[in-house]
């Protein structure tokens, strides 16, 4: 459940980013190679955020599983 909430929050933040930082939208949504230095950096930041949320959800699930004492 935490993963779904974290993913939804991330998508909302990503969508709101176009309104909060309107100058970044032409660089991130551009076709071709003119914005190539920016796009992998954003992709890497997204992958790092995904890994962080996944690790957090994993740790929380391990604690919950251990608390059940199966």
Buried (B, 14 or more C-beta within 10 A) or exposed (E): EEBEEBBEEBEEEEEEBEEEEEEBEEBBEEEEEEBEEBBEEBEEEEEEBBEEBBEEBEEEEEEEEEEEEE
